[in-house]
Amino acid sequence: MFAEYGYADSEEHKRQHNELIAQVVELKEKFMVNPQGTISADLMLFLKRWLTNHIMRTDKEYSEFLISKGVKY
């Protein structure tokens, strides 16, 4: 939909999702090395940052853009 409606920040949005994937892989690797470690604290911090910084800001921006183009959910 980004391409179809010409969303200007689509490449940045994709980059952020690729960064998310890399962070998830890193957390998984930490857990595999030390299943009893502090992965839960790392995971909670990661999720908090992702929810507040990406979903509440970045996703809201593209949602508003698509709605302005007439896209209905």
C-alpha positions as CSV (number, residue, x, y, z in Angstrom):
1,M,0.0,0.0,0.0
2,F,2.9,2.3,0.6
3,A,4.0,2.1,-3.0
4,E,0.4,2.2,-4.3
5,Y,-0.4,5.4,-2.5
6,G,3.1,7.0,-2.6
7,Y,4.0,7.0,1.1
8,A,7.2,9.1,1.2
9,D,8.7,7.4,4.3
10,S,8.2,3.8,3.1
11,E,12.0,3.1,2.9
12,E,12.6,4.4,6.4
13,H,9.7,2.3,7.7
14,K,11.1,-0.8,6.1
15,R,14.5,0.0,7.6
16,Q,13.0,0.2,11.0
17,H,11.3,-3.2,10.6
18,N,14.6,-4.7,9.4
19,E,16.2,-3.3,12.5
20,L,13.4,-4.9,14.6
21,I,14.1,-8.3,13.0
22,A,17.8,-7.9,13.8
23,Q,17.1,-7.1,17.4
24,V,14.7,-10.0,17.8
25,V,17.4,-12.4,16.4
26,E,19.9,-10.9,18.8
27,L,17.6,-11.5,21.8
28,K,16.9,-15.0,20.6
29,E,20.6,-15.7,20.4
30,K,21.2,-14.4,23.9
31,F,18.4,-16.6,25.2
32,M,19.9,-19.7,23.4
33,V,23.3,-19.1,25.0
34,N,21.9,-18.4,28.5
35,P,18.2,-19.5,28.9
36,Q,18.3,-18.6,32.6
37,G,19.8,-15.1,32.0
38,T,18.3,-11.7,32.0
39,I,16.5,-12.0,28.7
40,S,13.2,-11.0,30.3
41,A,14.4,-7.6,31.4
42,D,16.0,-7.1,27.9
43,L,12.8,-8.2,26.2
44,M,10.6,-6.0,28.3
45,L,12.8,-2.9,27.6
46,F,12.8,-3.8,23.9
47,L,9.1,-4.2,23.7
48,K,8.5,-1.0,25.6
49,R,10.7,0.9,23.2
50,W,9.1,-0.6,20.1
51,L,5.6,0.0,21.3
52,T,6.2,3.6,22.3
53,N,8.5,4.7,19.6
54,H,7.4,2.7,16.6
55,I,3.8,1.7,16.9
56,M,2.5,4.8,18.7
57,R,4.4,7.2,16.4
58,T,5.6,5.8,13.1
59,D,2.7,3.5,12.5
60,K,0.3,6.2,13.4
61,E,1.9,8.5,10.8
62,Y,1.4,6.0,8.0
63,S,-2.1,5.2,9.2
64,E,-3.1,8.8,9.0
65,F,-1.5,9.1,5.6
66,L,-3.4,6.1,4.2
67,I,-6.7,7.3,5.7
68,S,-6.2,10.7,4.1
69,K,-5.9,8.8,0.7
70,G,-9.3,7.1,1.3
71,V,-8.0,3.7,2.5
72,K,-10.5,2.0,4.9
73,Y,-9.5,-0.7,7.4
